[in-house]
Amino acid sequence: KLTIWAALTRRPIFLSYKENQMLTKLEAVNIVLDSIGETPVSSLTSGLPDAESAEAKLDEVTTEVLAKGWHQNTNYGVKAMRNYLNKIVIPSNYIRLDTVGEHKDINVTIRTDNNVRYLFNIKEQTYIFDKDLYVDVIIKLPFAELTPSMQLYIARKAARSFQESAMGSAALDSFTVRSEAEAYAALMDSEAEVEDNN
């Protein structure tokens, strides 16, 4: 294990990753580990505490970033259908949603009842709906299904956050901070290109 000074004065390996190169989750975890000078692991089941913490940080940042809603994880005009109880069950990979079209004035949120996620009508304070609703949905995609630019941004953001929590904000490596900013810029360029093509 490297000292803090050694970790801060070495060039991180993740700078070699390009925005068009797909990352595995293992590679992303190793990017996070590298930010504090840890040796890469060969498996996500290594059992090493730092590796498990790095993976947890990657998962946390993945959800945080995807919750903002991007072209790649937003489904538009999805029909949310009622079950036999006139409740609308929400899949576990739905981060958030919003009613659209003729239903846009119905104010809803996702709530859990008896460990099941349902759509909840805020104004009427009920889980019961008299019709199916159309919604725009933001989905939590598996890391492997994200675009390369999104994968790299999440990995670098997680690396910066992990380094900050391990070493403190004052010790943040300029390479780590800059690489996160560069990855974000590449992601925004990618988003703009996709939107221009649609």
C-alpha positions as CSV (number, residue, x, y, z in Angstrom):
1,K,0.0,0.0,0.0
2,L,1.4,3.4,-1.0
3,T,1.7,6.3,1.4
4,I,-0.6,9.3,0.9
5,W,2.3,11.2,-0.6
6,A,3.2,8.5,-3.0
7,A,-0.4,8.1,-4.0
8,L,-0.6,11.8,-4.7
9,T,2.6,12.1,-6.7
10,R,2.2,9.2,-9.1
11,R,0.3,9.5,-12.3
12,P,-3.0,7.5,-12.0
13,I,-3.4,4.7,-14.5
14,F,-6.9,5.7,-15.4
15,L,-5.7,8.7,-17.4
16,S,-5.0,6.2,-20.2
17,Y,-8.6,5.3,-20.6
18,K,-10.4,7.0,-23.5
19,E,-14.0,8.1,-23.7
20,N,-14.8,5.7,-26.5
21,Q,-13.4,2.6,-24.6
22,M,-15.8,0.4,-22.8
23,L,-15.0,-0.4,-19.2
24,T,-15.9,-3.4,-17.2
25,K,-17.1,-2.9,-13.7
26,L,-13.8,-4.4,-12.5
27,E,-11.8,-1.9,-14.5
28,A,-13.9,0.9,-13.0
29,V,-13.3,-0.4,-9.5
30,N,-9.6,-0.5,-10.2
31,I,-9.7,3.1,-11.3
32,V,-11.3,4.0,-8.0
33,L,-8.7,2.0,-6.1
34,D,-5.9,3.6,-8.1
35,S,-7.0,7.0,-6.8
36,I,-5.7,6.1,-3.3
37,G,-2.7,4.2,-4.6
38,E,-4.1,0.7,-4.0
39,T,-3.0,-2.2,-6.1
40,P,-5.6,-3.4,-8.7
41,V,-7.7,-6.4,-7.9
42,S,-8.4,-9.3,-10.4
43,S,-11.9,-10.0,-9.2
44,L,-14.9,-8.2,-7.7
45,T,-15.1,-10.9,-5.1
46,S,-11.5,-10.5,-3.8
47,G,-12.9,-9.9,-0.3
48,L,-10.5,-7.0,0.3
49,P,-12.1,-4.2,2.3
50,D,-10.7,-1.4,0.1
51,A,-12.0,-3.1,-3.0
52,E,-15.4,-3.6,-1.5
53,S,-15.5,0.0,-0.4
54,A,-14.4,1.1,-3.9
55,E,-17.2,-1.0,-5.5
56,A,-19.8,0.5,-3.1
57,K,-18.6,4.0,-4.0
58,L,-18.9,3.2,-7.7
59,D,-22.5,1.9,-7.2
60,E,-23.4,5.0,-5.2
61,V,-22.0,7.4,-7.8
62,T,-23.6,5.4,-10.6
63,T,-27.1,5.9,-9.0
64,E,-26.3,9.5,-8.2
65,V,-25.3,10.3,-11.8
66,L,-28.0,8.3,-13.5
67,A,-30.7,9.9,-11.3
68,K,-30.1,13.2,-13.2
69,G,-31.6,11.6,-16.3
70,W,-29.6,11.2,-19.6
71,H,-30.5,10.3,-23.1
72,Q,-29.3,6.8,-22.6
73,N,-31.4,6.0,-19.4
74,T,-34.6,7.9,-20.1
75,N,-37.6,6.2,-21.6
76,Y,-40.4,8.5,-22.8
77,G,-44.1,7.9,-22.8
78,V,-44.1,4.6,-21.0
79,K,-47.5,3.3,-20.1
80,A,-47.7,2.6,-16.4
81,M,-50.4,-0.1,-16.0
82,R,-52.5,-0.8,-13.0
83,N,-52.7,-4.3,-11.5
84,Y,-55.9,-6.0,-10.4
85,L,-56.0,-3.8,-7.3
86,N,-55.8,-0.7,-9.4
87,K,-52.3,0.0,-8.1
88,I,-49.3,0.7,-10.3
89,V,-46.3,-1.4,-9.3
90,I,-42.9,0.3,-10.0
91,P,-39.9,-1.8,-11.1
92,S,-36.9,-1.7,-8.9
93,N,-34.7,-0.2,-11.6
94,Y,-36.9,2.9,-12.0
95,I,-35.1,5.7,-10.2
96,R,-37.8,8.3,-10.8
97,L,-40.6,9.2,-13.2
98,D,-42.9,12.0,-14.2
99,T,-46.4,11.9,-15.7
100,V,-46.7,13.3,-19.2
101,G,-49.2,14.1,-21.9
102,E,-52.8,14.1,-20.8
103,H,-51.7,12.9,-17.3
104,K,-49.0,15.6,-16.7
105,D,-51.2,17.3,-14.1
106,I,-51.4,14.2,-11.9
107,N,-48.7,14.7,-9.2
108,V,-47.1,11.4,-8.4
109,T,-44.1,9.9,-6.6
110,I,-42.7,6.4,-5.9
111,R,-43.4,5.0,-2.4
112,T,-43.0,1.6,-0.8
113,D,-45.8,-0.3,0.9
114,N,-45.1,-3.7,2.4
115,N,-41.8,-3.8,0.5
116,V,-43.4,-3.2,-2.8
117,R,-42.8,0.0,-4.8
118,Y,-45.9,1.7,-6.0
119,L,-46.9,4.9,-7.8
120,F,-48.5,7.2,-5.2
121,N,-50.9,10.0,-6.0
122,I,-49.7,12.9,-3.9
123,K,-52.8,15.1,-4.2
124,E,-55.3,12.4,-3.5
125,Q,-52.9,10.6,-1.0
126,T,-53.6,7.2,-2.4
127,Y,-52.0,4.3,-4.3
128,I,-55.3,3.7,-6.2
129,F,-55.7,4.9,-9.7
130,D,-58.7,4.8,-12.0
131,K,-56.7,4.7,-15.2
132,D,-53.3,3.7,-16.5
133,L,-50.8,6.6,-16.8
134,Y,-48.2,7.7,-19.3
135,V,-44.9,8.6,-17.7
136,D,-41.3,9.5,-18.6
137,V,-39.0,7.2,-16.7
138,I,-35.4,7.5,-15.6
139,I,-33.9,4.0,-15.3
140,K,-30.9,2.7,-13.4
141,L,-29.0,0.7,-16.0
142,P,-26.3,-1.9,-15.2
143,F,-22.8,-0.4,-15.5
144,A,-22.0,-2.7,-18.5
145,E,-25.0,-1.2,-20.5
146,L,-23.8,2.4,-20.1
147,T,-22.1,4.3,-22.9
148,P,-18.3,4.4,-22.7
149,S,-18.3,8.2,-21.9
150,M,-20.8,7.6,-19.1
151,Q,-18.8,4.7,-17.7
152,L,-15.6,6.7,-17.7
153,Y,-17.2,9.8,-16.1
154,I,-18.8,7.7,-13.3
155,A,-15.5,5.9,-12.7
156,R,-13.5,9.1,-12.5
157,K,-16.2,10.9,-10.3
158,A,-16.2,7.9,-8.0
159,A,-12.4,7.9,-7.9
160,R,-12.3,11.6,-6.9
161,S,-15.0,11.1,-4.2
162,F,-13.3,8.0,-2.9
163,Q,-10.0,9.8,-2.7
164,E,-11.6,12.7,-1.0
165,S,-13.2,10.5,1.7
166,A,-10.0,8.6,2.2
167,M,-7.6,11.5,2.3
168,G,-9.6,14.6,2.8
169,S,-10.4,17.4,0.3
170,A,-7.2,19.2,1.0
171,A,-5.2,16.2,-0.3
172,L,-7.1,15.8,-3.6
173,D,-4.8,15.0,-6.5
174,S,-5.0,17.5,-9.3
175,F,-4.9,14.6,-11.8
176,T,-8.0,13.1,-10.3
177,V,-9.9,16.4,-10.3
178,R,-8.9,17.3,-13.8
179,S,-9.6,13.8,-15.2
180,E,-13.2,14.0,-13.7
181,A,-13.7,17.4,-15.4
182,E,-12.4,16.0,-18.7
183,A,-14.6,13.0,-18.5
184,Y,-17.7,15.2,-17.8
185,A,-16.9,17.4,-20.8
186,A,-16.6,14.3,-23.0
187,L,-19.9,13.0,-21.7
188,M,-21.7,16.3,-22.4
189,D,-20.2,16.3,-25.9
190,S,-21.6,12.8,-26.4
191,E,-25.0,13.8,-25.1
192,A,-25.1,16.8,-27.4
193,E,-24.2,14.6,-30.4
194,V,-26.9,12.1,-29.7
195,E,-29.6,14.8,-29.2
196,D,-28.5,16.5,-32.5
197,N,-29.1,13.1,-34.3
198,N,-32.6,12.7,-33.0
